[in-house]
Amino acid sequence: MGQRVNVYQTFNIYSEIQLMDQHVEVFTSIDEISDEFLLKWRELESNSLSPNLYLSPDFIIPSLLHLSPDIDFIIIGIYDISTDNTLIGLSVFEIIKPSIKYPFCYLTTYQSCHSFLGGILLHKVDYIECIITLFNYIYSSTKYNAVEFRNFYLSDKYFNTINEAINKSSFNWHEFYQIERLILYPEKCTADYINNTINKKYYKNLKRKRRSLIKVGDLTFRTVYGRDIGKVNIDNFLYLESSGWKGINKTALNSTNEAKVFFHQLIEGFIENNAVFFTEIYIDDRCIATTCNFSIQNVGFAFKSAYDEEFRKYSPGIINEMYIIENAQSILHDINYVDSGAMPGSYLAKLWKDSYSLKSGMFALNKSTNIYLILYINVKTIMTGLFNRYVRRI
């Protein structure tokens, strides 16, 4: 069991607001998490305002156990006790100690080396009260001077919810950066989308490479869902991912035993919920390209892709992505949109034309931290400007 806290016995920075009857449960160790809490976490995941693969218990728990075993973290669960202790919010933070860069203790939304989206799990009904309770708890603990949010989704409802709650407090938001994340809407993936959106010369070249592959052997495309996924699909993925540049740079999931165990546990958890699928290209009986993807509610998450380096001249990885687009309305028939997980400049920008914004920044919880962050951002902006001017002169 985690530590339960009655928010109103601590301190309420929103004294003018009538809140729901809520309490907070805090975990600082995976061993503290009960089966009952896991069940409530999964129920929240199924009813969240903004689905997020990287806040699923089937992602977070193996990630903390195997990818980040030495960090200090805190999982904060928020309950509405007026509705039979429904879990209405959950956040996972890493506790960061003072450093030269930030000489104060603060919380940052947890992200492993394989996490591509931050945020908070909020119930789609009780989200505003949930944010208020969360910041009540963090502020009242007096341990933390700031809360950093990294790469969180700026959907209108999600971001406005946070803003509405925070604007009623004395906290100050300091934005570090904003990036565009590529997304794919399957319902848009028609012949017109391909003809009008994808560069004609580029698409023609891909089709030429696909015809060349057909001459090599029997070319087949496969999509394997949920409980139909077997050891061969997982092994093919791990082998292909480690055979390329990720293997050379030791960033592949097969590069360390810890990452490999994490991936196996991740897949096992989502297979149980029938919420993972692979798309594969075969030449005869040889898999030459594969993608690993997940779904939560009606949102897809493109996790990772890999291809056989021996077939590199045919661009099998990109052909696989093109196949997904050409067949999106059948492969992704129950998905509203797919988050690419890609950073700006990705090769997917030639194929996926829609995007949404991800924002990163920090909430200062007191005046001294607020002043420091204002100075820090201003100095960083000035130094970056001077550096860019110097580079242009060279």
C-alpha positions in Angstrom: 0.0 0.0 0.0 1.1 3.6 -0.7 0.9 6.4 1.8 -2.6 8.0 1.8 -2.9 11.7 2.4 -5.9 13.8 3.0 -5.3 17.0 1.0 -7.3 19.2 3.4 -5.2 18.2 6.4 -2.2 19.7 4.7 -2.5 23.0 2.9 -4.9 24.4 0.3 -3.5 27.0 -2.1 -7.0 27.1 -3.7 -8.8 28.2 -0.6 -11.4 30.0 -2.6 -12.4 26.9 -4.6 -14.9 24.3 -3.4 -13.2 21.0 -4.3 -14.6 17.5 -4.5 -13.9 15.1 -1.7 -10.6 13.7 -2.8 -7.5 12.1 -1.3 -4.1 11.3 -2.5 -2.1 8.0 -2.4 1.6 8.2 -2.9 4.1 5.4 -3.9 7.9 5.6 -3.9 8.5 1.9 -4.6 7.1 -0.6 -7.1 6.7 -3.1 -4.2 4.1 -0.8 -2.6 1.8 -1.0 -5.5 -1.1 -3.5 -4.9 -3.1 -5.5 -7.4 -6.1 -3.3 -6.4 -4.3 -0.1 -7.3 -3.2 -1.7 -10.6 -6.8 -2.5 -11.5 -7.8 1.1 -10.7 -4.9 2.4 -12.8 -6.0 0.4 -15.8 -9.6 1.6 -15.4 -8.3 5.2 -15.4 -6.3 4.4 -18.5 -9.5 3.2 -20.2 -11.3 6.4 -19.2 -8.5 9.0 -19.6 -8.9 12.4 -21.1 -5.8 12.0 -23.2 -4.6 8.4 -23.7 -0.9 7.9 -23.2 1.1 4.7 -23.8 3.9 6.0 -21.7 1.7 6.4 -18.6 0.2 2.9 -18.8 1.0 0.6 -15.9 2.2 -1.9 -18.4 4.8 0.6 -19.6 5.7 2.4 -16.4 6.3 -0.6 -14.1 8.7 -2.5 -16.3 10.4 0.8 -17.2 11.0 1.8 -13.6 12.1 -1.8 -12.8 14.5 -2.3 -15.6 15.4 1.0 -17.4 15.5 3.3 -14.4 16.1 1.1 -11.3 18.3 3.7 -9.5 16.2 6.9 -9.8 14.0 8.4 -7.0 10.5 8.6 -8.2 7.0 9.3 -6.8 3.7 8.0 -8.2 0.8 10.1 -7.1 -2.7 8.7 -7.4 -5.8 10.9 -6.9 -9.1 9.4 -5.8 -12.7 10.7 -5.7 -14.0 9.1 -2.5 -17.5 10.3 -3.3 -17.7 7.7 -6.2 -16.4 4.6 -4.4 -12.8 5.6 -4.4 -12.5 6.0 -8.2 -9.0 6.8 -9.3 -9.4 10.1 -11.3 -5.8 11.1 -11.8 -2.3 9.7 -11.8 1.2 11.2 -12.4 4.7 9.7 -12.3 7.5 12.1 -11.4 11.2 11.7 -11.0 12.7 13.5 -8.0 15.6 15.7 -9.1 18.1 16.9 -6.6 19.8 20.3 -6.7 22.5 20.8 -9.3 24.6 23.5 -10.9 21.9 24.0 -13.6 18.9 24.1 -11.1 20.1 24.7 -7.5 16.8 23.4 -6.1 14.9 20.2 -5.7 12.1 19.7 -8.2 9.8 17.1 -9.8 9.9 16.2 -13.5 7.5 14.0 -15.4 9.1 10.6 -15.7 10.4 9.6 -19.1 12.7 6.7 -19.7 15.0 6.5 -22.7 12.1 4.8 -24.6 9.4 7.3 -23.6 8.2 9.8 -26.2 5.3 11.5 -24.6 4.8 13.1 -21.1 1.9 14.3 -19.2 -0.6 13.3 -16.5 -3.4 10.7 -16.7 -6.6 12.6 -16.1 -10.1 11.1 -15.9 -12.3 12.5 -18.7 -15.0 13.5 -16.2 -13.2 14.9 -13.1 -10.1 16.4 -14.7 -10.1 20.0 -13.4 -10.6 19.0 -9.7 -7.9 16.4 -10.2 -5.3 18.9 -11.3 -6.1 21.2 -8.4 -5.7 18.3 -5.9 -2.4 17.2 -7.5 -0.8 20.7 -7.2 -2.3 21.1 -3.7 -0.4 17.9 -2.6 2.9 18.9 -4.4 2.9 22.4 -3.0 1.9 21.3 0.6 4.7 18.8 0.7 7.2 21.7 0.9 10.0 19.5 -0.5 9.8 20.7 -4.1 10.4 24.1 -5.6 9.1 23.4 -9.2 7.4 20.9 -11.4 8.7 20.2 -14.9 6.5 18.9 -17.6 8.3 17.4 -20.6 6.7 16.8 -24.0 3.1 16.9 -23.0 0.3 17.0 -25.5 -1.4 20.3 -26.2 -4.8 19.2 -27.1 -7.3 22.0 -26.4 -9.1 20.3 -23.6 -6.0 18.8 -22.0 -3.9 21.9 -22.0 -6.8 24.3 -21.1 -7.6 22.1 -18.2 -4.1 22.5 -16.7 -4.1 26.2 -17.5 -7.5 26.8 -15.9 -6.4 25.1 -12.7 -2.9 26.7 -12.6 -4.1 30.2 -13.4 -6.1 30.1 -10.2 -2.9 29.7 -8.2 0.2 31.8 -7.8 2.3 29.3 -9.8 4.2 30.7 -12.9 4.8 28.7 -16.1 8.2 29.0 -17.8 8.2 27.5 -21.3 11.5 25.9 -22.4 10.5 24.7 -25.9 7.7 23.5 -28.1 8.0 20.9 -30.9 5.7 19.4 -33.5 4.9 15.7 -33.3 3.8 13.9 -36.5 0.5 12.1 -36.3 -1.5 10.1 -38.8 -5.3 10.1 -39.2 -6.3 6.7 -40.8 -9.6 8.1 -42.1 -7.6 10.6 -44.2 -5.5 7.9 -45.8 -7.2 7.7 -49.1 -5.8 7.7 -52.7 -6.3 11.5 -52.7 -4.2 11.8 -49.5 -1.3 9.9 -51.2 -1.6 11.7 -54.5 -1.9 15.2 -53.0 0.2 15.0 -49.9 3.2 12.7 -50.6 5.8 14.0 -53.1 5.0 12.3 -56.4 8.6 11.7 -57.3 9.3 10.2 -53.9 6.3 7.9 -54.0 7.2 6.8 -57.5 10.6 5.9 -56.3 9.2 3.8 -53.4 6.9 1.9 -55.8 10.0 1.2 -58.0 11.9 -0.2 -55.1 8.9 -2.3 -54.1 8.8 -3.8 -57.7 12.5 -4.5 -57.3 11.8 -6.4 -54.1 9.2 -8.6 -55.8 12.0 -9.8 -58.2 14.1 -10.9 -55.2 11.4 -13.2 -53.8 7.9 -13.6 -52.7 7.0 -10.3 -51.1 4.3 -10.3 -48.4 3.0 -7.8 -45.9 1.6 -9.0 -42.6 -0.2 -7.4 -39.6 -0.2 -9.4 -36.4 -2.5 -8.3 -33.6 -2.6 -9.0 -29.8 -2.8 -12.6 -28.8 -1.8 -13.7 -32.3 1.7 -12.3 -31.7 4.2 -15.0 -31.0 7.9 -15.4 -30.1 8.9 -15.3 -33.7 7.4 -11.7 -34.2 9.2 -10.4 -31.1 12.5 -12.1 -31.9 12.4 -10.8 -35.5 11.8 -7.3 -34.2 14.6 -7.4 -31.6 17.0 -9.0 -34.1 16.4 -6.4 -36.9 16.5 -3.4 -34.6 19.9 -4.5 -33.2 21.3 -5.2 -36.6 21.4 -1.6 -37.7 22.7 1.7 -36.3 20.8 1.3 -33.1 22.8 -1.9 -32.4 26.1 -0.1 -33.2 25.2 2.8 -30.9 24.0 0.4 -28.2 20.5 2.0 -28.1 18.6 -1.0 -29.4 16.3 -2.9 -27.1 18.5 -6.0 -27.6 21.7 -4.1 -26.5 21.2 -4.7 -22.8 19.5 -7.5 -20.8 17.6 -4.8 -18.9 16.1 -3.3 -22.0 15.3 -6.7 -23.5 13.4 -7.7 -20.3 11.6 -4.4 -20.3 10.4 -5.0 -23.9 9.3 -8.5 -23.3 7.3 -7.4 -20.2 5.8 -4.5 -22.1 4.6 -6.7 -25.0 3.2 -9.3 -22.6 1.2 -6.7 -20.8 -0.4 -5.3 -23.9 -0.9 -8.7 -25.5 -3.2 -9.5 -22.6 -5.3 -6.5 -23.5 -5.1 -7.2 -27.2 -3.6 -3.7 -27.6 -0.3 -4.3 -29.5 0.3 -5.1 -33.2 3.3 -5.6 -35.5 3.4 -4.8 -39.2 5.9 -6.9 -41.1 7.4 -7.3 -44.6 8.6 -10.8 -45.6 10.7 -11.9 -48.6 9.8 -15.6 -48.8 10.2 -16.7 -45.1 12.6 -13.9 -44.1 11.3 -10.9 -42.2 13.1 -7.8 -43.6 11.1 -5.0 -41.9 8.8 -4.6 -38.9 7.1 -2.0 -36.7 5.9 -2.3 -33.1 2.7 -0.4 -32.3 0.3 0.0 -29.4 -3.2 1.2 -28.9 -5.1 2.7 -26.0 -8.8 3.6 -26.3 -8.9 4.8 -29.9 -5.3 6.2 -30.1 -2.4 4.4 -31.7 1.2 4.8 -30.7 4.0 3.9 -33.2 6.7 2.7 -30.8 9.6 1.5 -32.9 10.6 0.2 -36.3 13.4 -1.9 -37.8 14.6 -3.3 -41.0 17.2 -5.7 -42.4 20.4 -3.9 -43.3 21.1 -6.3 -46.1 18.1 -5.0 -48.0 18.8 -1.3 -47.2 19.0 -0.3 -50.9 15.3 -1.2 -51.2 14.2 1.0 -48.2 12.1 -1.8 -46.7 11.4 0.2 -43.5 9.9 3.1 -45.5 8.0 0.6 -47.8 6.5 -0.9 -44.7 5.4 2.6 -43.5 4.0 3.3 -47.0 2.1 0.0 -46.8 0.5 1.1 -43.5 -0.7 4.3 -45.1 -2.1 2.6 -48.2 -4.0 0.1 -46.0 -4.6 2.3 -42.9 -8.4 2.2 -43.1 -8.3 -1.6 -42.6 -5.2 -2.0 -40.4 -6.1 0.9 -38.2 -9.9 0.8 -38.6 -10.6 1.5 -34.9 -7.9 4.1 -34.5 -8.7 7.9 -34.6 -5.0 8.9 -34.9 -1.5 7.5 -34.4 1.2 9.3 -32.5 4.5 8.8 -34.4 6.8 9.1 -31.4 9.1 10.8 -33.9 11.3 13.9 -33.3 11.3 16.8 -35.7 13.3 16.0 -38.9 12.2 12.3 -39.0 11.9 10.5 -42.3 8.2 10.1 -41.6 7.7 13.8 -42.4 7.8 12.7 -46.1 4.8 10.5 -45.4 2.8 11.9 -42.4 1.7 15.5 -42.9 -0.4 16.2 -39.8 1.0 17.1 -36.4 0.2 18.4 -33.0 2.3 20.4 -30.5 4.2 19.1 -27.5 5.3 21.6 -24.9 8.0 21.4 -22.3 8.5 23.8 -19.3 8.4 24.2 -15.6 6.0 25.6 -13.0 7.7 27.6 -10.3 6.1 26.9 -6.9 7.7 29.8 -5.1 9.1 33.3 -5.7 12.8 32.5 -5.5 12.4 29.7 -8.0 10.3 31.9 -10.3 13.0 34.6 -10.3 15.8 32.1 -10.9 13.9 30.6 -13.9 13.3 34.0 -15.4 17.0 34.8 -15.2 18.0 31.4 -16.5 15.8 31.6 -19.5 16.8 35.1 -20.3 20.5 34.3 -20.0 20.1 31.2 -22.1 18.2 33.2 -24.8 21.0 35.8 -24.9 23.8 33.2 -25.1 22.0 31.3 -27.8 21.5 34.5 -29.8 25.2 35.5 -29.5 26.3 31.9 -30.5 24.1 32.0 -33.6 25.4 35.4 -34.6 29.0 34.1 -34.2 28.3 31.0 -36.3 26.7 33.0 -39.1 29.8 35.2 -39.3 32.0 32.2 -39.7 
